[in-house]
Amino acid sequence: MGSLKKRSVNLAGHATSLALEPEFWAALERVARQDAVSIAALIQRIDVGRGERPLASACRVYALQRAGG
């Protein structure tokens, strides 16, 4: 996997920086297209359901889960 790519997203009215490998960004973008939502909306959805898991980890796990089924 490549080096981390950082993006800013707005979660609950707060700017948040999120660093993921480009492959995970691509996977999340595919999911967002499939679900007809923006990448920001998808990350908000992940954020709400992540519990105590760090956001970057939750995004990676979500991308893997969606890729597998």
C-alpha positions as CSV (number, residue, x, y, z in Angstrom):
1,M,0.0,0.0,0.0
2,G,1.1,3.6,-0.6
3,S,1.8,6.3,1.8
4,L,-1.0,8.0,3.7
5,K,-3.1,10.7,2.0
6,K,-4.7,13.3,4.2
7,R,-8.1,14.8,3.6
8,S,-10.2,17.2,5.6
9,V,-13.8,16.3,6.3
10,N,-16.5,18.1,8.2
11,L,-18.0,16.0,11.0
12,A,-20.8,17.4,13.1
13,G,-19.8,20.9,12.2
14,H,-16.1,20.4,13.0
15,A,-13.3,20.1,10.5
16,T,-11.4,16.9,11.0
17,S,-8.3,15.6,9.2
18,L,-8.3,12.0,8.2
19,A,-5.2,10.1,6.8
20,L,-5.7,6.9,4.9
21,E,-3.8,5.0,2.3
22,P,-4.9,5.9,-1.3
23,E,-6.3,2.3,-1.7
24,F,-8.7,2.9,1.2
25,W,-9.8,6.3,-0.1
26,A,-10.5,4.6,-3.5
27,A,-12.6,1.9,-1.7
28,L,-14.6,4.4,0.3
29,E,-15.2,6.5,-2.9
30,R,-16.6,3.3,-4.6
31,V,-18.9,2.7,-1.7
32,A,-20.0,6.3,-1.7
33,R,-20.9,6.1,-5.4
34,Q,-22.7,2.8,-4.9
35,D,-24.7,4.3,-2.0
36,A,-25.2,7.6,-3.9
37,V,-23.8,9.7,-1.1
38,S,-20.8,12.0,-0.8
39,I,-17.6,10.8,0.7
40,A,-18.2,13.2,3.6
41,A,-21.7,11.7,4.2
42,L,-20.2,8.2,4.1
43,I,-17.5,9.2,6.6
44,Q,-20.2,10.8,8.9
45,R,-22.1,7.5,8.8
46,I,-18.9,5.6,9.7
47,D,-18.2,8.1,12.5
48,V,-21.6,7.7,14.1
49,G,-21.2,3.9,14.3
50,R,-17.5,3.6,15.2
51,G,-17.8,3.5,19.0
52,E,-14.4,3.8,20.6
53,R,-12.4,2.8,17.5
54,P,-10.3,5.6,16.0
55,L,-11.9,7.1,12.9
56,A,-9.2,6.0,10.5
57,S,-9.3,2.5,11.7
58,A,-13.1,2.5,11.5
59,C,-12.9,3.7,7.9
60,R,-10.5,0.9,7.0
61,V,-12.6,-1.8,8.6
62,Y,-15.7,-0.4,7.0
63,A,-14.0,-0.5,3.5
64,L,-12.9,-4.1,4.1
65,Q,-16.3,-5.2,5.2
66,R,-18.0,-3.6,2.2
67,A,-15.4,-5.1,-0.2
68,G,-16.1,-8.5,1.2
69,G,-19.8,-8.5,1.0
